[in-house]
Amino acid sequence: MADKGDFGWRIMAGAAAFAGGFIAKKAITVAWKKSTGKEPPTHPESPEVALTEAIGWAVIMGVGMELTRLLVTRAAAKQWAKGTGELPAQLKADV
């Protein structure tokens, strides 16, 4: 069973990832609109959307969201370590 620290970390990391994802999606959408001049595809899997547009959206969204998740989780881990004196067990490097 997970201890309180593990549960607290999961809540903190989840909240940070959710907030970061929300902001990243908005930012990526705005950047898409500015660079292409049109709305991003809402259903890129539809055959009515050009394949190049669907792939471009999927790549940009996937990389952007994963990069955001990585950065906000690292920032949350730094704050966690500052408050508790150690990194969460899941993030300790196997050195």
N, CA, C and O atoms as CSV, one atom per row, in Angstrom:
chain,resi,resn,atom,element,x,y,z
A,1,MET,N,N,0.843,-1.182,0.000
A,1,MET,CA,C,0.000,0.000,0.000
A,1,MET,C,C,0.889,1.248,0.000
A,1,MET,O,O,1.944,1.276,0.634
A,2,ALA,N,N,0.449,2.253,-0.710
A,2,ALA,CA,C,1.218,3.487,-0.812
A,2,ALA,C,C,1.161,4.262,0.502
A,2,ALA,O,O,0.127,4.303,1.168
A,3,ASP,N,N,2.284,4.875,0.863
A,3,ASP,CA,C,2.289,5.673,2.085
A,3,ASP,C,C,1.754,7.080,1.796
A,3,ASP,O,O,1.453,7.417,0.651
A,4,LYS,N,N,1.639,7.900,2.859
A,4,LYS,CA,C,1.076,9.249,2.707
A,4,LYS,C,C,1.908,10.111,1.777
A,4,LYS,O,O,1.358,10.883,0.992
A,5,GLY,N,N,3.230,9.989,1.855
A,5,GLY,CA,C,4.102,10.775,0.985
A,5,GLY,C,C,3.879,10.441,-0.479
A,5,GLY,O,O,3.840,11.328,-1.331
A,6,ASP,N,N,3.733,9.148,-0.765
A,6,ASP,CA,C,3.475,8.696,-2.124
A,6,ASP,C,C,2.135,9.241,-2.620
A,6,ASP,O,O,2.026,9.691,-3.761
A,7,PHE,N,N,1.132,9.198,-1.771
A,7,PHE,CA,C,-0.186,9.710,-2.137
A,7,PHE,C,C,-0.142,11.216,-2.357
A,7,PHE,O,O,-0.724,11.724,-3.316
A,8,GLY,N,N,0.540,11.923,-1.480
A,8,GLY,CA,C,0.675,13.373,-1.621
A,8,GLY,C,C,1.391,13.746,-2.911
A,8,GLY,O,O,0.991,14.678,-3.608
A,9,TRP,N,N,2.459,13.004,-3.223
A,9,TRP,CA,C,3.188,13.270,-4.456
A,9,TRP,C,C,2.295,13.031,-5.674
A,9,TRP,O,O,2.304,13.820,-6.618
A,10,ARG,N,N,1.537,11.955,-5.650
A,10,ARG,CA,C,0.662,11.657,-6.790
A,10,ARG,C,C,-0.369,12.766,-6.999
A,10,ARG,O,O,-0.663,13.139,-8.134
A,11,ILE,N,N,-0.909,13.285,-5.915
A,11,ILE,CA,C,-1.877,14.387,-6.019
A,11,ILE,C,C,-1.188,15.635,-6.584
A,11,ILE,O,O,-1.713,16.282,-7.490
A,12,MET,N,N,-0.029,15.961,-6.053
A,12,MET,CA,C,0.697,17.155,-6.505
A,12,MET,C,C,1.099,17.025,-7.975
A,12,MET,O,O,0.890,17.955,-8.754
A,13,ALA,N,N,1.665,15.897,-8.358
A,13,ALA,CA,C,2.105,15.692,-9.737
A,13,ALA,C,C,0.918,15.672,-10.693
A,13,ALA,O,O,0.998,16.215,-11.795
A,14,GLY,N,N,-0.170,15.054,-10.282
A,14,GLY,CA,C,-1.365,15.010,-11.124
A,14,GLY,C,C,-1.950,16.393,-11.353
A,14,GLY,O,O,-2.328,16.736,-12.473
A,15,ALA,N,N,-2.025,17.182,-10.298
A,15,ALA,CA,C,-2.553,18.547,-10.421
A,15,ALA,C,C,-1.648,19.396,-11.311
A,15,ALA,O,O,-2.136,20.168,-12.137
A,16,ALA,N,N,-0.342,19.256,-11.147
A,16,ALA,CA,C,0.601,20.020,-11.970
A,16,ALA,C,C,0.491,19.607,-13.432
A,16,ALA,O,O,0.491,20.463,-14.317
A,17,ALA,N,N,0.399,18.312,-13.694
A,17,ALA,CA,C,0.282,17.826,-15.070
A,17,ALA,C,C,-1.034,18.280,-15.701
A,17,ALA,O,O,-1.061,18.652,-16.874
A,18,PHE,N,N,-2.118,18.251,-14.936
A,18,PHE,CA,C,-3.413,18.697,-15.456
A,18,PHE,C,C,-3.370,20.174,-15.829
A,18,PHE,O,O,-3.786,20.557,-16.922
A,19,ALA,N,N,-2.867,20.995,-14.920
A,19,ALA,CA,C,-2.795,22.438,-15.179
A,19,ALA,C,C,-1.859,22.730,-16.347
A,19,ALA,O,O,-2.178,23.535,-17.222
A,20,GLY,N,N,-0.720,22.080,-16.354
A,20,GLY,CA,C,0.231,22.277,-17.450
A,20,GLY,C,C,-0.341,21.845,-18.786
A,20,GLY,O,O,-0.146,22.521,-19.796
A,21,GLY,N,N,-1.046,20.720,-18.798
A,21,GLY,CA,C,-1.671,20.231,-20.028
A,21,GLY,C,C,-2.730,21.176,-20.555
A,21,GLY,O,O,-2.828,21.403,-21.761
A,22,PHE,N,N,-3.523,21.729,-19.648
A,22,PHE,CA,C,-4.573,22.667,-20.035
A,22,PHE,C,C,-3.956,23.904,-20.692
A,22,PHE,O,O,-4.404,24.347,-21.750
A,23,ILE,N,N,-2.935,24.446,-20.058
A,23,ILE,CA,C,-2.270,25.641,-20.582
A,23,ILE,C,C,-1.552,25.326,-21.895
A,23,ILE,O,O,-1.596,26.119,-22.834
A,24,ALA,N,N,-0.891,24.169,-21.959
A,24,ALA,CA,C,-0.165,23.786,-23.171
A,24,ALA,C,C,-1.112,23.631,-24.354
A,24,ALA,O,O,-0.802,24.077,-25.459
A,25,LYS,N,N,-2.264,23.003,-24.131
A,25,LYS,CA,C,-3.219,22.819,-25.233
A,25,LYS,C,C,-3.677,24.169,-25.771
A,25,LYS,O,O,-3.767,24.359,-26.984
A,26,LYS,N,N,-3.966,25.105,-24.872
A,26,LYS,CA,C,-4.375,26.444,-25.303
A,26,LYS,C,C,-3.246,27.118,-26.094
A,26,LYS,O,O,-3.493,27.697,-27.152
A,27,ALA,N,N,-2.028,27.045,-25.594
A,27,ALA,CA,C,-0.889,27.686,-26.254
A,27,ALA,C,C,-0.604,27.051,-27.617
A,27,ALA,O,O,-0.322,27.762,-28.582
A,28,ILE,N,N,-0.673,25.737,-27.702
A,28,ILE,CA,C,-0.422,25.047,-28.966
A,28,ILE,C,C,-1.505,25.402,-29.977
A,28,ILE,O,O,-1.214,25.592,-31.158
A,29,THR,N,N,-2.743,25.492,-29.525
A,29,THR,CA,C,-3.844,25.864,-30.415
A,29,THR,C,C,-3.656,27.276,-30.962
A,29,THR,O,O,-3.847,27.513,-32.155
A,30,VAL,N,N,-3.283,28.210,-30.094
A,30,VAL,CA,C,-3.040,29.594,-30.536
A,30,VAL,C,C,-1.886,29.625,-31.533
A,30,VAL,O,O,-1.977,30.299,-32.560
A,31,ALA,N,N,-0.811,28.909,-31.247
A,31,ALA,CA,C,0.344,28.882,-32.153
A,31,ALA,C,C,-0.044,28.285,-33.501
A,31,ALA,O,O,0.399,28.769,-34.543
A,32,TRP,N,N,-0.864,27.243,-33.491
A,32,TRP,CA,C,-1.335,26.619,-34.733
A,32,TRP,C,C,-2.131,27.626,-35.558
A,32,TRP,O,O,-1.921,27.767,-36.763
A,33,LYS,N,N,-3.045,28.320,-34.892
A,33,LYS,CA,C,-3.873,29.317,-35.589
A,33,LYS,C,C,-3.006,30.411,-36.207
A,33,LYS,O,O,-3.232,30.816,-37.347
A,34,LYS,N,N,-2.012,30.890,-35.452
A,34,LYS,CA,C,-1.143,31.963,-35.964
A,34,LYS,C,C,-0.285,31.478,-37.122
A,34,LYS,O,O,-0.084,32.215,-38.087
A,35,SER,N,N,0.222,30.259,-37.047
A,35,SER,CA,C,1.137,29.794,-38.094
A,35,SER,C,C,0.416,29.296,-39.342
A,35,SER,O,O,0.947,29.425,-40.445
A,36,THR,N,N,-0.789,28.725,-39.192
A,36,THR,CA,C,-1.499,28.197,-40.363
A,36,THR,C,C,-2.620,29.112,-40.835
A,36,THR,O,O,-3.044,29.036,-41.988
A,37,GLY,N,N,-3.098,29.973,-39.949
A,37,GLY,CA,C,-4.199,30.845,-40.298
A,37,GLY,C,C,-5.567,30.189,-40.205
A,37,GLY,O,O,-6.567,30.774,-40.623
A,38,LYS,N,N,-5.619,28.975,-39.660
A,38,LYS,CA,C,-6.913,28.299,-39.499
A,38,LYS,C,C,-6.955,27.498,-38.205
A,38,LYS,O,O,-5.936,27.273,-37.552
A,39,GLU,N,N,-8.149,27.082,-37.862
A,39,GLU,CA,C,-8.347,26.292,-36.645
A,39,GLU,C,C,-7.661,24.932,-36.782
A,39,GLU,O,O,-7.574,24.390,-37.884
A,40,PRO,N,N,-7.175,24.380,-35.669
A,40,PRO,CA,C,-6.617,23.025,-35.744
A,40,PRO,C,C,-7.734,22.020,-35.991
A,40,PRO,O,O,-8.887,22.288,-35.654
A,41,PRO,N,N,-7.416,20.880,-36.568
A,41,PRO,CA,C,-8.463,19.888,-36.825
A,41,PRO,C,C,-9.023,19.333,-35.510
A,41,PRO,O,O,-8.272,18.936,-34.619
A,42,THR,N,N,-10.358,19.315,-35.409
A,42,THR,CA,C,-10.968,18.755,-34.199
A,42,THR,C,C,-11.018,17.235,-34.257
A,42,THR,O,O,-11.034,16.572,-33.219
A,43,HIS,N,N,-11.044,16.681,-35.463
A,43,HIS,CA,C,-11.040,15.224,-35.646
A,43,HIS,C,C,-9.993,14.871,-36.697
A,43,HIS,O,O,-10.339,14.590,-37.844
A,44,PRO,N,N,-8.717,14.883,-36.318
A,44,PRO,CA,C,-7.666,14.616,-37.308
A,44,PRO,C,C,-7.741,13.216,-37.909
A,44,PRO,O,O,-7.156,12.963,-38.962
A,45,GLU,N,N,-8.448,12.311,-37.254
A,45,GLU,CA,C,-8.562,10.955,-37.794
A,45,GLU,C,C,-9.574,10.871,-38.943
A,45,GLU,O,O,-9.667,9.835,-39.601
A,46,SER,N,N,-10.326,11.938,-39.191
A,46,SER,CA,C,-11.314,11.961,-40.261
A,46,SER,C,C,-10.625,12.002,-41.629
A,46,SER,O,O,-9.668,12.753,-41.817
A,47,PRO,N,N,-11.106,11.198,-42.586
A,47,PRO,CA,C,-10.535,11.240,-43.942
A,47,PRO,C,C,-10.749,12.591,-44.638
A,47,PRO,O,O,-10.111,12.869,-45.653
A,48,GLU,N,N,-11.637,13.424,-44.101
A,48,GLU,CA,C,-11.882,14.738,-44.691
A,48,GLU,C,C,-10.773,15.739,-44.348
A,48,GLU,O,O,-10.675,16.793,-44.976
A,49,VAL,N,N,-9.950,15.417,-43.368
A,49,VAL,CA,C,-8.817,16.269,-42.994
A,49,VAL,C,C,-7.608,15.793,-43.788
A,49,VAL,O,O,-7.339,14.593,-43.858
A,50,ALA,N,N,-6.880,16.733,-44.385
A,50,ALA,CA,C,-5.684,16.367,-45.152
A,50,ALA,C,C,-4.717,15.593,-44.257
A,50,ALA,O,O,-4.519,15.936,-43.092
A,51,LEU,N,N,-4.121,14.548,-44.821
A,51,LEU,CA,C,-3.217,13.705,-44.042
A,51,LEU,C,C,-2.045,14.508,-43.476
A,51,LEU,O,O,-1.651,14.299,-42.329
A,52,THR,N,N,-1.491,15.414,-44.261
A,52,THR,CA,C,-0.365,16.215,-43.772
A,52,THR,C,C,-0.784,17.087,-42.598
A,52,THR,O,O,-0.022,17.254,-41.646
A,53,GLU,N,N,-1.994,17.647,-42.659
A,53,GLU,CA,C,-2.485,18.476,-41.557
A,53,GLU,C,C,-2.723,17.614,-40.314
A,53,GLU,O,O,-2.375,18.014,-39.203
A,54,ALA,N,N,-3.312,16.444,-40.503
A,54,ALA,CA,C,-3.585,15.547,-39.370
A,54,ALA,C,C,-2.295,15.089,-38.700
A,54,ALA,O,O,-2.199,15.076,-37.473
A,55,ILE,N,N,-1.314,14.717,-39.499
A,55,ILE,CA,C,-0.035,14.272,-38.941
A,55,ILE,C,C,0.682,15.433,-38.256
A,55,ILE,O,O,1.233,15.271,-37.167
A,56,GLY,N,N,0.674,16.591,-38.889
A,56,GLY,CA,C,1.307,17.773,-38.288
A,56,GLY,C,C,0.694,18.099,-36.936
A,56,GLY,O,O,1.415,18.353,-35.971
A,57,TRP,N,N,-0.627,18.092,-36.859
A,57,TRP,CA,C,-1.311,18.392,-35.597
A,57,TRP,C,C,-0.975,17.340,-34.537
A,57,TRP,O,O,-0.706,17.671,-33.382
A,58,ALA,N,N,-0.995,16.074,-34.945
A,58,ALA,CA,C,-0.707,14.997,-33.988
A,58,ALA,C,C,0.718,15.101,-33.445
A,58,ALA,O,O,0.941,14.928,-32.247
A,59,VAL,N,N,1.669,15.378,-34.311
A,59,VAL,CA,C,3.066,15.476,-33.878
A,59,VAL,C,C,3.262,16.677,-32.957
A,59,VAL,O,O,3.863,16.558,-31.889
A,60,ILE,N,N,2.753,17.831,-33.377
A,60,ILE,CA,C,2.925,19.044,-32.570
A,60,ILE,C,C,2.230,18.895,-31.217
A,60,ILE,O,O,2.794,19.253,-30.184
A,61,MET,N,N,1.014,18.371,-31.225
A,61,MET,CA,C,0.276,18.213,-29.975
A,61,MET,C,C,0.944,17.165,-29.077
A,61,MET,O,O,1.071,17.374,-27.871
A,62,GLY,N,N,1.366,16.054,-29.657
A,62,GLY,CA,C,2.005,15.003,-28.859
A,62,GLY,C,C,3.301,15.469,-28.219
A,62,GLY,O,O,3.517,15.271,-27.023
A,63,VAL,N,N,4.157,16.083,-29.011
A,63,VAL,CA,C,5.438,16.563,-28.489
A,63,VAL,C,C,5.208,17.682,-27.472
A,63,VAL,O,O,5.826,17.704,-26.408
A,64,GLY,N,N,4.316,18.604,-27.811
A,64,GLY,CA,C,4.047,19.727,-26.907
A,64,GLY,C,C,3.498,19.285,-25.565
A,64,GLY,O,O,3.922,19.777,-24.520
A,65,MET,N,N,2.548,18.350,-25.596
A,65,MET,CA,C,1.945,17.889,-24.346
A,65,MET,C,C,2.940,17.081,-23.515
A,65,MET,O,O,3.003,17.245,-22.296
A,66,GLU,N,N,3.708,16.222,-24.152
A,66,GLU,CA,C,4.671,15.416,-23.397
A,66,GLU,C,C,5.796,16.273,-22.830
A,66,GLU,O,O,6.240,16.052,-21.704
A,67,LEU,N,N,6.252,17.241,-23.600
A,67,LEU,CA,C,7.279,18.147,-23.112
A,67,LEU,C,C,6.765,18.949,-21.920
A,67,LEU,O,O,7.485,19.141,-20.939
A,68,THR,N,N,5.531,19.411,-22.004
A,68,THR,CA,C,4.932,20.146,-20.888
A,68,THR,C,C,4.817,19.258,-19.658
A,68,THR,O,O,5.142,19.691,-18.553
A,69,ARG,N,N,4.356,18.015,-19.834
A,69,ARG,CA,C,4.228,17.086,-18.707
A,69,ARG,C,C,5.582,16.873,-18.047
A,69,ARG,O,O,5.689,16.874,-16.821
A,70,LEU,N,N,6.605,16.691,-18.855
A,70,LEU,CA,C,7.953,16.487,-18.330
A,70,LEU,C,C,8.413,17.697,-17.513
A,70,LEU,O,O,8.907,17.549,-16.395
A,71,LEU,N,N,8.245,18.882,-18.078
A,71,LEU,CA,C,8.729,20.088,-17.405
A,71,LEU,C,C,7.960,20.396,-16.122
A,71,LEU,O,O,8.567,20.764,-15.117
A,72,VAL,N,N,6.631,20.250,-16.141
A,72,VAL,CA,C,5.878,20.556,-14.919
A,72,VAL,C,C,6.114,19.493,-13.845
A,72,VAL,O,O,6.102,19.808,-12.655
A,73,THR,N,N,6.328,18.244,-14.248
A,73,THR,CA,C,6.621,17.204,-13.259
A,73,THR,C,C,7.982,17.446,-12.622
A,73,THR,O,O,8.148,17.255,-11.417
A,74,ARG,N,N,8.948,17.861,-13.419
A,74,ARG,CA,C,10.268,18.184,-12.857
A,74,ARG,C,C,10.188,19.367,-11.898
A,74,ARG,O,O,10.809,19.357,-10.834
A,75,ALA,N,N,9.418,20.389,-12.283
A,75,ALA,CA,C,9.266,21.559,-11.412
A,75,ALA,C,C,8.566,21.171,-10.112
A,75,ALA,O,O,8.950,21.625,-9.034
A,76,ALA,N,N,7.539,20.333,-10.220
A,76,ALA,CA,C,6.830,19.874,-9.018
A,76,ALA,C,C,7.755,19.035,-8.137
A,76,ALA,O,O,7.700,19.131,-6.911
A,77,ALA,N,N,8.602,18.216,-8.756
A,77,ALA,CA,C,9.542,17.389,-7.980
A,77,ALA,C,C,10.548,18.250,-7.231
A,77,ALA,O,O,10.916,17.940,-6.098
A,78,LYS,N,N,10.996,19.338,-7.868
A,78,LYS,CA,C,11.917,20.248,-7.177
A,78,LYS,C,C,11.245,20.869,-5.959
A,78,LYS,O,O,11.847,20.961,-4.889
A,79,GLN,N,N,9.997,21.294,-6.126
A,79,GLN,CA,C,9.266,21.877,-4.996
A,79,GLN,C,C,9.022,20.833,-3.914
A,79,GLN,O,O,9.125,21.138,-2.726
A,80,TRP,N,N,8.701,19.613,-4.307
A,80,TRP,CA,C,8.480,18.526,-3.357
A,80,TRP,C,C,9.752,18.277,-2.549
A,80,TRP,O,O,9.708,18.147,-1.326
A,81,ALA,N,N,10.893,18.213,-3.257
A,81,ALA,CA,C,12.177,17.969,-2.579
A,81,ALA,C,C,12.530,19.123,-1.654
A,81,ALA,O,O,13.105,18.914,-0.586
A,82,LYS,N,N,12.188,20.338,-2.061
A,82,LYS,CA,C,12.456,21.500,-1.218
A,82,LYS,C,C,11.638,21.415,0.072
A,82,LYS,O,O,12.127,21.777,1.142
A,83,GLY,N,N,10.414,20.944,-0.026
A,83,GLY,CA,C,9.542,20.869,1.149
A,83,GLY,C,C,9.774,19.656,2.026
A,83,GLY,O,O,9.611,19.730,3.244
A,84,THR,N,N,10.157,18.527,1.415
A,84,THR,CA,C,10.300,17.289,2.185
A,84,THR,C,C,11.749,16.889,2.432
A,84,THR,O,O,12.030,16.060,3.297
A,85,GLY,N,N,12.664,17.476,1.674
A,85,GLY,CA,C,14.065,17.118,1.837
A,85,GLY,C,C,14.516,15.989,0.948
A,85,GLY,O,O,15.699,15.650,0.947
A,86,GLU,N,N,13.619,15.394,0.191
A,86,GLU,CA,C,14.008,14.323,-0.730
A,86,GLU,C,C,13.028,14.237,-1.891
A,86,GLU,O,O,11.878,14.667,-1.802
A,87,LEU,N,N,13.525,13.665,-2.982
A,87,LEU,CA,C,12.672,13.469,-4.151
A,87,LEU,C,C,11.642,12.373,-3.877
A,87,LEU,O,O,11.859,11.524,-3.013
A,88,PRO,N,N,10.532,12.386,-4.602
A,88,PRO,CA,C,9.585,11.274,-4.489
A,88,PRO,C,C,10.279,9.960,-4.900
A,88,PRO,O,O,11.161,9.968,-5.759
A,89,ALA,N,N,9.891,8.867,-4.301
A,89,ALA,CA,C,10.542,7.583,-4.548
A,89,ALA,C,C,10.541,7.212,-6.028
A,89,ALA,O,O,11.509,6.629,-6.517
A,90,GLN,N,N,9.475,7.541,-6.742
A,90,GLN,CA,C,9.370,7.181,-8.161
A,90,GLN,C,C,10.376,7.922,-9.034
A,90,GLN,O,O,10.662,7.484,-10.149
A,91,LEU,N,N,10.911,9.026,-8.550
A,91,LEU,CA,C,11.783,9.862,-9.364
A,91,LEU,C,C,13.256,9.768,-8.987
A,91,LEU,O,O,14.095,10.425,-9.602
A,92,LYS,N,N,13.572,8.974,-8.001
A,92,LYS,CA,C,14.975,8.828,-7.613
A,92,LYS,C,C,15.716,8.065,-8.701
A,92,LYS,O,O,15.285,6.997,-9.137
A,93,ALA,N,N,16.856,8.642,-9.136
A,93,ALA,CA,C,17.646,8.031,-10.210
A,93,ALA,C,C,18.296,6.748,-9.718
A,93,ALA,O,O,18.721,6.647,-8.567
A,94,ASP,N,N,18.364,5.773,-10.615
A,94,ASP,CA,C,19.039,4.506,-10.323
A,94,ASP,C,C,20.509,4.646,-10.706
A,94,ASP,O,O,20.938,4.162,-11.754
A,95,VAL,N,N,21.265,5.306,-9.853
A,95,VAL,CA,C,22.667,5.568,-10.177
A,95,VAL,C,C,23.545,4.512,-9.590
A,95,VAL,O,O,24.764,4.561,-9.755
